[in-house]
Amino acid sequence: MSLSSSTARRRRLAVALALVALLSPLAAGLATAQSVQGASGTIVVDEGETVDRVEGVAGTIVVHGTVEGDLSGAAGLIRIAETGRVDGNVQVAAGTVVVDGAVGGNAELGAGSFELTETGRIDGSLDAGAGSISVDGAVGGDVRAAADSVVIGPNADVGGEFRYDAGTFTQSPDATVAGGVVEDTSLRGDTGVGFGGDLVPLWFGSAYGVAVNLVLGAVLLLAFPRFSDDVADRVSEGPLASGGVGLLALIATPIFLALVAITIVGIPLALVGIVAYVVALWIGSVYGRYALGSWVLDRLDSPNRWVALLLGVVGVALIGLVPWIGELVDLLVLLLGLGALALALWGRYRGRDDAIVSDSDPVEMD
């Protein structure tokens, strides 16, 4: 099989995986087992844990432990941490792919951005199509890279040939490429990753996050309109209280679940609690965005719950592009939303939020 047809086939598979990720059920959960498969909000292989393989569609896939077989799937973010190892092949599509750890086989991927850090190692070959590609680790075989930007860092050690096609290309003089570096413009047309119109563009991860948050927000507003407004009102009227309760819930819940899991009887309860905790974090973060949008529209004297949801989700996503500030805003929004969610649920449980439900407003189950 020729180089161009082989790479084209791999790129088509990567794009297909990305489309599956976008069209899959948008669920949130934590999945770790001997063989991890299916759709989930988060798939994690913990440090010290060993699984046969990982096949998943998720918002995030992170490997801290060992995957004895292949890692294949699609996600907004896929990361093999420094302590992580995949003994087989990696075949993925994602907004962002980061390899800090080790891959025993080949890596084939389509992404918005790909980074092989100085601690990362791929024993086989690397075949990547992305918006940006950075290789600063070790690759045992050949590298095929097509991107708007390709960088070979000072710690790069490539055992084979490095063939690339890029709008901008940078190679450190300290990098080692045994087979030489070759520019190959045919990679652009054959991989299906065209400049200016990437099938898996750089903003894929951010767009994926915005999409799933908008879907969840719309479901919450349609199913629980009064409760959703109650959560937003609590953030607006008592941001310090909401943020404080959110911080307490964020820190105390994992500690409580760990204590529950100490006993054999408590392990099933702890597992259920972990799933509920992950779901609550996601719902809380979306409610935080909705509350922020509602607060802005209230200041403008133009309240509208749907515009508030759109404004909050998109606004926080845009702020998230700013280094440090974006991360801080994400955390604050999560704390406000999580705290207000907890307070609203407690208020409903205590019966302090009873109200007459009109015929035009859906009845909500407490």
C-alpha positions as CSV (number, residue, x, y, z in Angstrom):
1,M,0.0,0.0,0.0
2,S,1.4,3.5,-0.9
3,L,2.2,6.1,1.7
4,S,-0.5,8.5,0.6
5,S,-3.3,5.9,0.5
6,S,-2.2,4.5,3.9
7,T,-2.3,7.9,5.5
8,A,-5.6,8.8,3.9
9,R,-7.2,5.7,5.3
10,R,-5.9,6.5,8.8
11,R,-7.1,10.1,8.5
12,R,-10.6,9.0,7.4
13,L,-10.8,6.6,10.4
14,A,-9.8,9.5,12.7
15,V,-12.4,11.8,11.3
16,A,-15.1,9.1,11.6
17,L,-14.2,8.6,15.2
18,A,-14.5,12.4,15.8
19,L,-18.0,12.4,14.2
20,V,-19.0,9.5,16.5
21,A,-17.9,11.5,19.5
22,L,-20.0,14.5,18.5
23,L,-23.1,12.3,17.7
24,S,-22.8,10.0,20.7
25,P,-25.1,10.2,23.8
26,L,-23.8,13.0,26.0
27,A,-23.4,11.2,29.3
28,A,-21.1,12.0,32.2
29,G,-19.5,9.3,34.2
30,L,-16.3,7.6,35.3
31,A,-15.4,4.3,33.6
32,T,-12.4,2.1,34.7
33,A,-12.4,-1.7,34.3
34,Q,-10.4,-4.6,32.9
35,S,-11.6,-3.5,29.5
36,V,-12.9,0.1,29.2
37,Q,-15.5,0.5,26.4
38,G,-18.4,2.7,25.6
39,A,-19.5,6.4,25.8
40,S,-18.8,8.4,28.9
41,G,-18.1,12.0,30.1
42,T,-14.7,10.9,31.5
43,I,-12.7,7.8,31.0
44,V,-9.8,7.4,33.4
45,V,-7.2,4.7,34.0
46,D,-5.8,5.5,37.4
47,E,-2.2,5.4,38.4
48,G,-1.3,1.8,39.5
49,E,-4.3,0.4,37.6
50,T,-3.9,-2.0,34.6
51,V,-6.6,-2.6,32.0
52,D,-6.7,-4.8,28.9
53,R,-7.6,-2.0,26.5
54,V,-9.5,1.3,26.2
55,E,-12.2,1.9,23.5
56,G,-14.3,4.9,24.2
57,V,-16.1,8.0,23.1
58,A,-15.9,10.7,25.9
59,G,-15.4,14.3,26.8
60,T,-12.0,13.3,28.3
61,I,-9.8,10.2,28.2
62,V,-6.8,10.1,30.6
63,V,-4.3,7.3,31.2
64,H,-2.3,7.5,34.4
65,G,-1.9,3.7,34.7
66,T,-1.2,0.9,32.2
67,V,-3.2,-0.2,29.1
68,E,-1.9,-3.6,28.0
69,G,-3.6,-3.4,24.6
70,D,-4.7,-0.6,22.3
71,L,-6.1,2.8,23.1
72,S,-8.7,3.9,20.5
73,G,-11.5,6.4,20.7
74,A,-12.5,10.0,20.4
75,A,-12.7,12.9,22.9
76,G,-12.3,16.6,23.5
77,L,-9.0,15.8,25.3
78,I,-6.9,12.6,25.3
79,R,-3.9,12.5,27.5
80,I,-1.4,9.8,28.3
81,A,0.2,11.1,31.6
82,E,3.8,10.8,32.5
83,T,3.0,7.7,34.7
84,G,0.8,6.2,31.9
85,R,1.7,3.6,29.4
86,V,-0.1,2.1,26.4
87,D,1.6,-1.2,25.4
88,G,-0.4,-1.4,22.1
89,N,-1.3,1.1,19.4
90,V,-3.0,4.5,19.9
91,Q,-5.6,5.3,17.3
92,V,-7.6,8.4,18.3
93,A,-9.4,11.6,17.2
94,A,-9.6,14.5,19.6
95,G,-9.5,18.3,20.1
96,T,-6.2,17.9,22.0
97,V,-3.9,14.9,22.3
98,V,-1.0,15.0,24.8
99,V,1.5,12.2,25.3
100,D,3.6,12.6,28.4
101,G,4.0,8.9,28.9
102,A,4.9,5.9,26.8
103,V,3.3,4.2,23.8
104,G,4.6,0.7,23.0
105,G,3.2,0.5,19.5
106,N,2.3,3.0,16.7
107,A,0.3,6.3,17.2
108,E,-2.2,7.3,14.5
109,L,-4.3,10.4,15.2
110,G,-6.3,13.3,14.0
111,A,-6.5,16.3,16.3
112,G,-6.8,20.0,16.7
113,S,-3.4,19.9,18.4
114,F,-0.9,17.2,19.3
115,E,2.0,17.3,21.6
116,L,4.6,14.7,22.4
117,T,6.4,16.2,25.4
118,E,10.0,15.7,26.4
119,T,9.0,12.9,28.8
120,G,6.9,11.2,26.1
121,R,7.9,8.2,24.0
122,I,6.4,6.3,21.1
123,D,8.3,3.1,20.3
124,G,6.6,2.6,16.9
125,S,5.8,5.2,14.2
126,L,3.8,8.4,14.5
127,D,1.2,9.4,11.9
128,A,-0.5,12.7,12.8
129,G,-2.8,15.2,11.1
130,A,-3.6,18.2,13.2
131,G,-3.9,22.0,13.5
132,S,-0.6,22.1,15.3
133,I,2.0,19.3,16.0
134,S,4.9,19.5,18.5
135,V,7.4,16.6,18.8
136,D,9.8,17.0,21.7
137,G,10.1,13.4,22.8
138,A,11.3,10.1,21.4
139,V,9.8,8.2,18.4
140,G,11.3,4.9,17.5
141,G,10.1,4.7,13.9
142,D,9.1,7.2,11.2
143,V,7.0,10.4,11.7
144,R,4.4,11.6,9.2
145,A,3.1,15.0,10.2
146,A,0.6,17.3,8.4
147,A,-0.5,20.5,10.2
148,D,-0.6,24.3,10.0
149,S,2.3,24.3,12.4
150,V,4.9,21.6,13.0
151,V,7.7,21.9,15.6
152,I,10.5,19.5,16.4
153,G,11.8,20.4,19.9
154,P,15.3,20.2,21.3
155,N,14.6,16.9,23.1
156,A,13.2,15.2,20.0
157,D,14.8,11.9,19.2
158,V,13.4,10.2,16.1
159,G,14.8,6.9,15.0
160,G,13.4,7.0,11.5
161,E,12.5,9.6,8.9
162,F,10.5,12.8,9.8
163,R,8.3,13.6,6.8
164,Y,6.1,16.7,7.1
165,D,3.8,19.2,5.4
166,A,3.2,22.4,7.3
167,G,2.4,26.1,6.9
168,T,5.2,26.9,9.4
169,F,8.0,24.5,10.3
170,T,10.5,24.8,13.1
171,Q,13.3,22.4,14.0
172,S,15.6,22.8,17.0
173,P,19.3,22.3,16.2
174,D,19.5,20.0,19.3
175,A,16.9,17.6,17.9
176,T,18.0,14.2,16.6
177,V,16.4,12.7,13.5
178,A,18.2,9.6,12.3
179,G,16.4,9.3,8.9
180,G,16.5,13.0,8.0
181,V,13.8,15.6,7.7
182,V,11.8,15.7,4.4
183,E,9.1,18.1,3.3
184,D,6.3,16.3,1.5
185,T,3.5,18.5,0.3
186,S,1.5,15.4,-0.8
187,L,0.6,14.8,2.9
188,R,-1.7,17.8,2.9
189,G,-4.0,16.6,0.1
190,D,-3.9,12.9,1.0
191,T,-4.5,13.1,4.7
192,G,-7.8,15.0,4.5
193,V,-6.4,17.6,6.8
194,G,-6.3,20.7,4.7
195,F,-5.0,24.1,5.8
196,G,-7.6,26.6,6.6
197,G,-10.3,23.9,6.5
198,D,-9.1,21.1,8.8
199,L,-11.6,18.3,9.3
200,V,-10.4,18.2,12.9
201,P,-9.6,21.9,13.5
202,L,-7.7,23.5,16.3
203,W,-11.0,24.7,18.0
204,F,-12.5,21.2,18.0
205,G,-12.0,20.7,21.7
206,S,-13.5,24.1,22.7
207,A,-16.4,23.7,20.3
208,Y,-17.1,20.2,21.7
209,G,-17.2,21.6,25.2
210,V,-19.5,24.4,24.2
211,A,-21.9,22.0,22.4
212,V,-22.2,19.5,25.2
213,N,-22.7,22.3,27.8
214,L,-25.4,23.9,25.7
215,V,-27.2,20.6,25.3
216,L,-27.1,19.9,29.0
217,G,-28.2,23.4,29.8
218,A,-31.1,23.2,27.4
219,V,-32.2,19.9,29.0
220,L,-32.1,21.4,32.5
221,L,-34.0,24.6,31.5
222,L,-36.7,22.5,29.7
223,A,-37.1,19.9,32.5
224,F,-36.6,22.1,35.5
225,P,-37.3,25.8,34.6
226,R,-38.2,27.0,38.1
227,F,-35.4,25.1,39.8
228,S,-32.9,26.4,37.2
229,D,-34.0,30.0,37.8
230,D,-33.8,29.4,41.6
231,V,-30.1,28.3,41.2
232,A,-29.3,31.4,39.1
233,D,-31.0,33.6,41.7
234,R,-29.0,32.2,44.5
235,V,-25.8,33.0,42.7
236,S,-26.9,36.5,42.0
237,E,-28.2,37.2,45.5
238,G,-25.5,35.4,47.5
239,P,-22.3,34.7,45.5
240,L,-20.2,34.4,48.6
241,A,-22.5,31.8,50.1
242,S,-22.8,29.9,46.9
243,G,-19.0,30.0,46.3
244,G,-18.3,28.9,49.9
245,V,-20.7,26.0,49.7
246,G,-19.3,25.0,46.3
247,L,-15.7,25.0,47.6
248,L,-16.8,22.9,50.6
249,A,-18.6,20.4,48.4
250,L,-15.7,20.2,45.9
251,I,-13.2,19.3,48.7
252,A,-15.3,17.4,51.2
253,T,-17.2,15.1,48.9
254,P,-14.1,13.1,47.7
255,I,-12.9,12.8,51.3
256,F,-16.3,11.5,52.4
257,L,-16.4,9.0,49.5
258,A,-13.0,7.8,50.4
259,L,-14.1,7.2,54.0
260,V,-17.2,5.3,52.8
261,A,-15.0,3.1,50.5
262,I,-12.9,1.9,53.4
263,T,-15.3,-0.8,54.2
264,I,-16.3,-3.6,51.8
265,V,-20.0,-2.7,52.3
266,G,-19.3,0.9,51.4
267,I,-17.4,0.2,48.1
268,P,-20.6,0.0,45.9
269,L,-22.0,3.1,47.6
270,A,-18.7,4.9,47.0
271,L,-18.8,4.0,43.3
272,V,-22.3,5.3,42.9
273,G,-21.2,8.4,44.8
274,I,-18.3,9.0,42.4
275,V,-20.6,8.8,39.4
276,A,-23.1,11.2,41.1
277,Y,-20.2,13.5,42.1
278,V,-18.9,13.7,38.5
279,V,-22.4,14.4,37.2
280,A,-23.0,17.1,39.9
281,L,-19.7,18.8,38.9
282,W,-20.9,19.0,35.3
283,I,-24.3,20.2,36.1
284,G,-22.9,22.7,38.6
285,S,-20.5,24.1,36.0
286,V,-23.3,24.5,33.5
287,Y,-25.6,26.2,36.1
288,G,-22.7,28.5,37.0
289,R,-22.5,29.6,33.3
290,Y,-26.2,30.0,33.1
291,A,-26.2,32.1,36.4
292,L,-23.4,34.3,35.0
293,G,-25.4,34.9,31.8
294,S,-28.5,35.7,33.8
295,W,-26.7,38.1,36.0
296,V,-25.4,40.0,33.0
297,L,-28.8,40.2,31.3
298,D,-30.4,41.3,34.6
299,R,-27.9,44.2,34.7
300,L,-29.0,45.1,31.2
301,D,-32.7,44.8,32.2
302,S,-33.2,42.2,29.4
303,P,-33.8,38.8,31.1
304,N,-34.1,35.8,28.9
305,R,-33.1,32.3,30.1
306,W,-32.1,31.0,26.6
307,V,-30.0,34.0,25.8
308,A,-28.5,33.7,29.3
309,L,-27.5,30.1,28.7
310,L,-25.9,30.9,25.4
311,L,-24.2,34.0,26.7
312,G,-22.8,32.2,29.8
313,V,-21.6,29.1,28.0
314,V,-20.0,30.9,25.0
315,G,-18.7,33.8,27.2
316,V,-16.9,31.5,29.7
317,A,-15.5,29.4,26.7
318,L,-14.0,32.6,25.2
319,I,-12.5,33.7,28.5
320,G,-11.1,30.2,28.9
321,L,-8.8,30.9,25.9
322,V,-6.9,33.4,28.1
323,P,-4.1,31.6,30.0
324,W,-4.4,31.6,33.8
325,I,-7.4,33.9,33.8
326,G,-9.5,31.4,31.9
327,E,-8.7,28.6,34.4
328,L,-9.5,30.9,37.3
329,V,-12.9,31.9,35.8
330,D,-13.7,28.2,35.1
331,L,-13.0,27.4,38.8
332,L,-15.1,30.3,40.1
333,V,-18.0,29.5,37.8
334,L,-17.9,25.8,38.9
335,L,-17.8,26.8,42.6
336,L,-20.7,29.3,42.2
337,G,-22.8,26.8,40.2
338,L,-22.0,23.8,42.4
339,G,-22.7,25.7,45.6
340,A,-26.0,27.2,44.3
341,L,-27.1,23.8,43.1
342,A,-26.4,22.3,46.6
343,L,-28.3,25.1,48.3
344,A,-31.2,24.8,46.0
345,L,-31.5,21.1,46.5
346,W,-31.2,21.5,50.2
347,G,-33.9,24.2,50.1
348,R,-36.3,21.9,48.2
349,Y,-35.6,19.1,50.6
350,R,-36.4,21.4,53.6
351,G,-39.6,22.5,51.9
352,R,-38.6,26.2,51.9
353,D,-39.1,26.7,48.2
354,D,-42.7,25.5,47.8
355,A,-44.5,27.6,45.2
356,I,-47.8,27.5,43.3
357,V,-47.3,25.9,39.9
358,S,-49.2,27.6,37.1
359,D,-50.8,25.6,34.3
360,S,-48.3,27.0,31.9
361,D,-45.2,25.9,33.9
362,P,-44.2,22.2,33.9
363,V,-44.5,20.5,37.2
364,E,-41.1,19.5,38.7
365,M,-40.5,16.5,40.8
366,D,-38.7,17.1,44.0
